[in-house]
Amino acid sequence: MTSRLENAVARFRRPAGGDVRTSDRISAAAFRAAVEQRLRNLERDMSELKGRLNGLIFLVIGTVVTQVTLRLVQG
């Protein structure tokens, strides 16, 4: 089973028989635009993941501080 990247690269190769079907190939500009869009989406997703991770870290720290404070007040 080939990966999506291998399939995308295969569209740029010339067929062995010399028969070039333009419907199977995309231009370099279109390929660059697609890659650029994927990178923008990846950056957006990574930014969202970073925000969620920071929120989780602060939640855990807040929980620990609250537990320590409660134990000091009780005992």
N, C-alpha and C positions, 0 to 999 in steps of 0.2 A: 504494500500500500504506500503510495508516494505522498509526501507531505504537500501542503498548499504552496509552500515556497518553491518546491521542485516543479510543481505544475506551472507556477507563474514564470519561472525561469525558462521552462521548456517552451513557452509560447514565443520566446525570442530566438530560439534556435531554428536554423533552416532544416527543413525535412531532408532526408537522405536522397530522395529522388529528385530534388530540385523544385518540386511542386510547392509553391508558396500560396497558401490560402490566406487572404487578408483578413478574413473573419476570425481566424484563430490567433492572429497576432495583434498586439497593441503597440502604439507608438511609445517611444522612450519618454516623451512628455507626459503621456497618460499614465505610464508606469510610475514616473516620479511623483505625479500628483496623487496617485493612489497611496504611495509609500508615505508621502508627506501627511496626508489625511490620517493614515493609520498612526503615525507618530504623534500627531496632535491629540488623537483619541487616547493614546497610551499615556501621554503627559497628563491629560485631564483625569484619567483613571488613577494614575499614581498620586496626583494631588489630592484626590478624594480619599484614597487609601491612607495617605499621610495624615489628613485631617481626622479620619476615624481612629487611627492608631494613637494620635495625640490625645484625643478625647478619652480613649480607653485608659491610657496611662494616667491621666489626671483623675479619672474615676477611681482607679485602684489606689492611687496615692491618697485621695480624699477619704476613701474607706479605711485605709490603714491609719491615717491621722485621727479619724473619728474613733476607731476602736481603741487606739492608744489613749486618747483623751478620756474615753469612758472608763477604761481600766484604772487610770490615775485618779479619777473622781471617785470611783467606787471603793478603791482599796487603798 
